[in-house]
Amino acid sequence: MSEFGGLIHRNGGQWCGERRPEHGKGVSHDLPAQLLIGGQIARSLRFIGWTVVQAEKRSRIGRNRISRWIGGVPPEPAFVQWLGRLVKWHKAWSSPLLPPIGQSGNRPPMKAYEYYKALLIIGWSERVAIGHMGHNRTAMRLSLSRGGALTETESRWLSYLELGHLTYPAPETSLLRAN
């Protein structure tokens, strides 16, 4: 980036927007791969429902380091793979209203303890989970505090998400080099 905010061409430093006869010939406006991966990390975190702080807690990698990766510093492949697996899992189970989640099974619907345990494992707040389910947060809290339970479909959906986070734990910090 220049001091004027323009992109520097890869052909020798002409500022983007300058007029010259051969402008655009042999010039690339491609974004560096690191910025694309940083954007992918940011989109992945948003899709899962995490902030950088939540990703720090779940991955045991400092938030400053994750923020640098989002900003364009090359990330650790182990972190990107782990995040990619979680995104794939969340895409498969993105809503409790999906048809593959049937009414069969012998597990009872989740009550308050199981619900909050699943949220801790997934790394979600009540707000994120209830937003996916389409409930009123106050009514849901009241129902759970009085011994109520989630529906079978919602319980199974949260169980599948919980299973994904247990199946794909955070990458080992020993595998990640210190920056």
Backbone torsions as a table, in degrees:
resi	resn	phi	psi	omega
1	MET	NA	142.3	178.8
2	SER	-90.2	172.8	176.2
3	GLU	-69.5	-15.4	178.8
4	PHE	-95.0	-0.4	177.0
5	GLY	89.3	2.3	-179.9
6	GLY	-89.4	164.2	176.3
7	LEU	-83.0	146.0	175.1
8	ILE	-93.8	127.2	178.7
9	HIS	-67.0	155.8	178.0
10	ARG	-79.5	0.1	-175.7
11	ASN	-98.5	15.5	173.9
12	GLY	131.4	6.4	169.1
13	GLY	106.2	10.5	175.0
14	GLN	-68.8	136.5	178.2
15	TRP	-70.3	140.3	177.3
16	CYS	-63.0	131.1	-179.8
17	GLY	104.9	-14.7	177.2
18	GLU	-73.4	140.9	179.4
19	ARG	-89.0	134.4	172.2
20	ARG	-159.0	157.1	-173.1
21	PRO	-60.0	-39.1	-176.2
22	GLU	-96.6	20.3	-178.3
23	HIS	-57.6	129.9	177.1
24	GLY	95.7	-12.1	179.7
25	LYS	-88.5	119.1	178.9
26	GLY	71.3	20.1	-178.6
27	VAL	-106.3	137.5	179.7
28	SER	-115.6	130.2	175.1
29	HIS	-105.1	16.4	-178.1
30	ASP	-64.3	143.1	174.3
31	LEU	-78.7	145.2	176.2
32	PRO	-61.1	150.1	-178.1
33	ALA	-58.7	-33.3	-178.8
34	GLN	-62.9	-38.9	179.2
35	LEU	-68.2	-35.8	177.9
36	LEU	-65.3	-42.0	178.9
37	ILE	-67.6	-38.9	176.8
38	GLY	-60.4	-41.5	176.4
39	GLY	-65.4	-36.2	177.7
40	GLN	-64.7	-40.9	178.3
41	ILE	-62.9	-45.2	-179.8
42	ALA	-62.3	-44.1	178.6
43	ARG	-64.4	-38.8	179.5
44	SER	-63.3	-44.4	178.9
45	LEU	-62.0	-43.4	178.4
46	ARG	-62.7	-41.3	-178.1
47	PHE	-64.4	-42.2	179.2
48	ILE	-68.6	-29.9	-179.0
49	GLY	102.1	24.4	-178.2
50	TRP	-110.1	150.5	166.8
51	THR	-93.7	175.6	176.3
52	VAL	-62.7	-36.7	179.2
53	VAL	-64.2	-42.7	178.6
54	GLN	-66.2	-38.8	176.6
55	ALA	-62.7	-36.4	176.9
56	GLU	-61.8	-45.8	-179.0
57	LYS	-65.1	-40.1	-176.6
58	ARG	-75.9	-33.7	-173.8
59	SER	-99.7	-12.9	-175.9
60	ARG	62.2	30.2	176.1
61	ILE	-117.6	135.7	-175.0
62	GLY	-58.2	143.7	-178.4
63	ARG	-64.3	-31.6	177.9
64	ASN	-65.4	-38.6	178.7
65	ARG	-66.3	-44.3	178.2
66	ILE	-63.4	-40.7	178.2
67	SER	-63.4	-38.2	176.5
68	ARG	-63.9	-39.3	178.1
69	TRP	-63.4	-41.3	178.0
70	ILE	-64.6	-34.5	-179.4
71	GLY	-76.5	-8.7	175.6
72	GLY	126.4	-7.9	175.9
73	VAL	-70.9	136.9	-178.5
74	PRO	-57.4	125.1	-178.7
75	PRO	-82.5	167.6	175.3
76	GLU	-74.6	130.8	-179.7
77	PRO	-58.6	-35.4	-179.4
78	ALA	-62.5	-38.5	179.2
79	PHE	-68.1	-44.2	-179.2
80	VAL	-64.1	-41.0	178.0
81	GLN	-63.7	-44.8	179.8
82	TRP	-61.3	-46.7	179.7
83	LEU	-63.8	-39.1	177.9
84	GLY	-62.3	-39.8	177.8
85	ARG	-65.0	-41.5	179.0
86	LEU	-66.0	-39.4	178.5
87	VAL	-63.4	-43.2	178.8
88	LYS	-60.3	-41.7	179.0
89	TRP	-65.3	-43.7	-179.9
90	HIS	-66.7	-32.9	176.3
91	LYS	-66.7	-38.6	179.4
92	ALA	-66.4	-31.8	-178.1
93	TRP	-123.9	53.3	-173.0
94	SER	-76.8	-18.0	-177.4
95	SER	-149.6	145.6	176.3
96	PRO	-72.0	-6.8	-177.6
97	LEU	-95.6	5.3	-179.6
98	LEU	-67.4	141.9	-179.5
99	PRO	-58.3	-35.5	-177.5
100	PRO	-62.3	-18.0	-179.6
101	ILE	-86.3	98.4	-176.5
102	GLY	-88.2	-176.0	-178.6
103	GLN	-96.7	7.0	-177.5
104	SER	-85.1	164.9	178.9
105	GLY	123.8	162.0	-178.0
106	ASN	-115.4	6.8	176.8
107	ARG	-80.3	136.7	177.4
108	PRO	-71.1	155.5	177.7
109	PRO	-59.6	151.5	-178.3
110	MET	-67.0	134.9	170.5
111	LYS	-100.4	-172.0	-172.3
112	ALA	-55.9	-47.6	-176.4
113	TYR	-60.4	-49.7	-178.8
114	GLU	-64.8	-37.7	-179.9
115	TYR	-62.4	-50.7	-178.3
116	TYR	-69.6	-31.9	175.3
117	LYS	-63.9	-44.1	178.2
118	ALA	-61.9	-41.2	178.9
119	LEU	-63.4	-38.6	177.6
120	LEU	-64.1	-41.8	-178.9
121	ILE	-68.7	-41.4	179.8
122	ILE	-71.4	-32.5	-178.4
123	GLY	91.4	28.3	-179.2
124	TRP	-105.8	153.6	168.7
125	SER	-87.5	167.4	174.5
126	GLU	-56.7	-40.5	-176.4
127	ARG	-58.2	-44.1	-179.2
128	VAL	-67.0	-47.6	-177.9
129	ALA	-63.2	-46.3	-177.8
130	ILE	-69.4	-30.1	174.3
131	GLY	-61.9	-39.3	177.2
132	HIS	-68.3	-34.4	-177.0
133	MET	-85.1	-17.8	177.8
134	GLY	78.4	27.8	179.2
135	HIS	-101.5	169.4	170.6
136	ASN	-86.5	129.0	-174.5
137	ARG	-63.0	-42.7	-179.2
138	THR	-65.4	-43.8	179.5
139	ALA	-64.3	-37.9	179.4
140	MET	-66.1	-45.0	177.4
141	ARG	-59.7	-44.8	-179.5
142	LEU	-62.1	-44.8	179.9
143	SER	-62.0	-45.4	-179.8
144	LEU	-67.5	-36.5	179.8
145	SER	-68.5	-23.4	178.7
146	ARG	-93.3	12.6	177.3
147	GLY	92.7	6.6	178.8
148	GLY	-71.0	174.6	-178.0
149	ALA	-139.1	163.1	173.0
150	LEU	-71.2	166.5	173.7
151	THR	-71.3	164.8	178.7
152	GLU	-60.5	-41.4	-178.9
153	THR	-64.1	-46.1	179.0
154	GLU	-64.6	-39.1	179.0
155	SER	-63.4	-45.3	-179.7
156	ARG	-65.0	-41.0	178.8
157	TRP	-60.2	-48.5	178.4
158	LEU	-64.6	-35.4	177.6
159	SER	-63.4	-40.7	178.4
160	TYR	-65.5	-42.4	177.8
161	LEU	-64.1	-42.2	177.5
162	GLU	-60.2	-42.9	178.8
163	LEU	-60.2	-40.5	178.0
164	GLY	-61.3	-41.2	-179.7
165	HIS	-73.0	-27.3	175.0
166	LEU	-78.0	-33.5	179.9
167	THR	-71.3	-37.1	-178.5
168	TYR	-113.9	77.8	178.9
169	PRO	-70.0	166.8	-179.9
170	ALA	-58.9	149.1	178.1
171	PRO	-63.2	149.1	179.0
172	GLU	-63.2	132.6	-179.6
173	THR	-66.7	-22.7	177.6
174	SER	-69.8	-22.4	178.2
175	LEU	-79.1	-19.0	-177.7
176	LEU	-96.4	127.6	-180.0
177	ARG	-77.2	151.1	-179.5
178	ALA	-76.0	136.8	175.7
179	ASN	-109.3	NA	NA
